[in-house]
Amino acid sequence: MKEALLLDKLRSLTVDERVGEPKKESDRSVMAEWCKSGVKFATSTGRLEQVYYAALRSLLDCIVPTGGEKPILHEGGIYLGCWLESTGTINAELLSRFMPSVSESTYLAFAEHQREDGMLPYKITEQGPSYRQIQLVTPLARSVWNHYSQNGRDKSFLKTMYAAMIRYDEWLAKYRDTFGTGCVEAFSAFDTGHDLSPRFWHVPDTPHLGDATQVNPDSPILPFLAPDLTANVYCQRLYLARMAEELGESGDEWRAKAEQSLDSLYRYCFDETDHFFYDRDQNGQFVRVQSDVLLRVMACEVGDRTFFDSMLRRYLLNTGKFFAKYPFTSLAMDDPRFDPFSSYNSWAGPSNFLSLIRASHAFEHHGRHVELTWVIQSILSAATRFTRFAQAVSPWTGEEGFTEAYSPSILCVLDYVERLCGIMPRPSGELWFTGLRPYAMDHGEEPTGDTAYGRTVDQNVYELLNGEDGSVIYRNGERWISFPGGIRVITDRSGMLLGIIGMVARKVEGTIAWNGLDIPFSVSGNEQVVLAGSQFRAGGPAIGIVPPTYR
C-alpha cells in the first residue's frame, strides 16, 4: 500500500467503530481516555490489525469497578479480580501508556486495602481483598514510578503509594525472613504464582492454615529462600530510593537496604557452577529446577550487561533451554519434567504471557533491543491466528492455551505492536519511533505488510508509517522525519531529535531527513548514536548482538 493510501486509512480509522458499542457504562469513559491517547494501528494486509482491535474490545471486559466507583484492571478470563503479581503491577504498567487513570486507580486500590499490619492484599475481587499469600513478581515500586514519571508526576499519588510500600517492606522483613538471611522466603507455590511448576512439587499451594505469616511446620523442605522474591525486594528498594529523593528525603537508606538484598540473593540463591538462580530449601540444598525464575530476576535489574549477556547465551536465547519457537518457556526444555501443554493453568513448560510482558524491561535495561525483537516477531506471528486471548501459548505451535480474555495476553499484543512498529512514550521523557514491521515468520504468511501507527503526545499528533522503502513520521499533519527501516528514532516530547538505535542484526546506513537537514548515519545492531549539532556521534559502546545458541 502506498504511503498516501495507508495514511488516509489511519486517519479515517475510528477506534469507536472498530470496538463497537460499549457493553457497560464504565466503558464509555475508558474508551474516551483511549481515544485521547490518539493510539491507532492500521496495516496494508494480514490479520494483525483485526486481532489488535479484538484485543482492545476484550480489554474493556477486563476493566471493571470493584469495591468502588472507579474502574480498575482485572486479570481476565477465569480470574475474576486484580492480582498484585500481575494486574496490579506489570499489566497496569503497560496500560498506563493507554489508559493512565485506570492504572492509577488499580495501584491505589492496593494501598487502600492495606492491612493494619502493613500487608498488601495479593488480590482484590468483588468479595473484597484477600491476604492468604503474598504472590509477588514484578516490583510494584518500579511500576508506580514509571506511571508517575510518565503521567504528570502527581506527588499526592506518589506519597500514598510510597507510604504503603514502606509498610509492606517492613512486613516482608518481619514475616518472610525467618532464617535471618536477608532473603525473602516462599512458604507456598502461590507465593510466586507458580502454579504446577516442578519448582514447588511436594510443597503446598498456599501458606499454612491460609495465613501468609505461617509456613507448614511439618514440611521437610520449606521455607525456600526464593531468588525471585528476593530480587523483587532488591529492585523495589532501588525505586523506593528514587521516590524518597523525589519527595525531599534521602534515598541512601533504601540503597543500602537494596545492596543487602542483592548480597543475600547472590550469597544464598546463585549457583556459580550452573550460573543460575535457585531456591535454597531449609536443608541448605539448591532446588535445582531451571525455570522462568531467571527471567524474573533479570527483570528486577540484577547484574550488569555482561552478566545479562551470559544469561542470554546460556539460557534465555538457548534453544535447548528457554528459547523455543514461541519463547519463553516457563521451564527449561531439557528438564525431564518439562511439560509443553498449555491447555491448563501451568508454569511447568508453556510460554506464559506474563513472562512475555515482563521480559521487555530485562532486555531494554541492558540495551538488548535487537534480541527482544526476535521474541516480539515470533509472538506477533502467532497472534495473527488468535481467536481469543489465552494465558499461554504452545512453545511449539503458538496455539492459544488455557482461558480467554486474559489481560496479560491482550496487553502483550498492544505492547508488542507499539514496541516493534509504533510510537512509544517513555518514563524518561523520550519518544520511541520504531521503523520495523512484523515479519512473515510462519508459513510465509504476511502479518501486516506496511504499517501505520498514531499517537497523541502533549497535544501533538504523531503518525508513523513503516513501509518496504523506509519510514516516515508525520507531526500535526505535516511530514516531519523520514528514515530507512531497521532503526529506532528517539526524540524528546517537544519534538527534538535526540538519536537513533540500530534495531536489526545488520548494519544500517542511510540518511535521516529532519528539520530541513539530511543527516547521514551508520549504526549497528543495538548501537545508539546521539545527535550533536548536525551529525551523529557515538552515544555509548557498540555492544553488538548476542545470537541464539543451540546447546
Phi, psi and omega in degrees: 000132180292159185304313184297321181292317180292322178296318177298320179297315180297315184290329181274349182290129178248116184298320180303319180292323181289331183271327180096180182295139178300139178276334181219161187299322182295339179298330184295313181290324179294315179293327177298323179290320176301313181297327177296327178292341180072011184286124176219155179218128179223151180225163180272340181198183175078176187260352188297327178298317179295319179295322180302312182283334171295322177297317180296319177300316180292328179300322180299328179291341182265003181246109192220135170299133185219105180072018180182179184281327186279135178289144175235166181280133174255160179294320178093173183065226180280354185267093187270084180158190185238121184257135182297323184295341189219289183301321183276000181228269189294322178298313180293328178297319177289317181298335183300336178281347185242316182224073188299329181293325178292318178299315182297317178297325180293313177300312185295332180299323179290320177295321181295329183260016178297136181285161183300328181279359177104351181288136172271146177294148176277340174205159176230127179230183177299335179278356179113186181282154177232142186234020188296326181217180181262313175053068181251139171219277178291133180296123179302320184297324178294316180297317180296316181297317180295322176296314180300314184293332188263347189227055168094353175053058179281106185290334176297315176300314183297318180299317180299312182290322180300314180297319180295320183286331174298314182293324180288324175301318179294321179298314180298318179295327182283318190252344185240031173220059187291336179269354179068030182271344188089353174276161173263133187260142172264130177259350185197169179293322184286347176299334178245004181069026186260062181301129175066008179290136173303342174306328185242025172299139180067024174236137179295152179291329184234159177299164185302126178060023180068022181248117185295348179266359187241141175245147180303114185291344182261002179289134178279355185232335182278155359280163173264136165282109194261122182293322181290322177292321179292318178296324177302312182292324175303308182293321178306315182291326175301318181281332173296328175297318177298316181296318179303313181292325177295329181265014174086013178253174175275140176262004186297319182296321179293322178294323177296318178294322178299317179296325176296319178295318180296318178299317179294321179303310181288322185293320188253334190245355182256126178261114183297325183294309180276346185055054185211155177263125179234155165297151170241126185277181185293345179268003180084007180268143172289139172272093191280071174239116180272108186231186178290004169309322180301312181295324178297315180297318180295326179288349177266018173066031177276130176086160178268185183297320179300318178296315180297317180300322178295324177291325175298311184294316187277330190227296193292326177252023178262120184288353172266356183242278186239349187267070177289176177304322174240092187280173349260137177292154181274350174221147179301135186292340179270004175280128181299345178272358182299130181231107186282352188291134185245016185276003176214168183291101187218138170246033180258009180169310186299161178275110183270141182294334176296322176297321184292319181281337176284336189292326189304317182297321180300315182289312185290330178300330181252016176072022181264063184288318182296313182300324178295325180296333179294324176291312182300316181300316180297315184289321178292329174297316176297322184298332180297342180260000185292137170245354175206176185240097190270173178286330185213167171236157174293128178293343180269316189248342184079008180288148180295147179252227188293143175063185183207167180051044185265120190299325177299321179285325175300310181292331177298316179298311181297317182291314183294323175299314181294322180290328185272319187217026184235199183241116190238114174285143184245152177302335180287348184099358178278160168242133178253125174245109189256122185266059175235168174226148172304133187262153180283080183278325189251116175059019180071010182279130183284119181286326188217331196066221175289152182233155174223139183221134179241150175200142177256128180229119179052047178069002175264130182266118179249143177224126181245124177246126178244117180234179182298329184265003180137190186232150179223137174247130172256144178230117183052042175087352182253140176299128193239306180224137172232146185200159177291154175292163177097006179227166172245125178268133182244127174232170168269179185290343178274350179104007178283127177290126182254321183175190179218160175232136173286125188248007176229164185293331180277165173284137177248128178233147180167208184224138171257127176262118182206134172055039180079004181249146169248106190252114179287153178207162171215123186218135178267171179302129181072355178286139176244130175240148183243151180277125176234101184072246181244022177213159179267144174225164183301134178255009181162182182292147174278101190273353181068197179238160173252106183287159175300152177242163187226060182252000000 
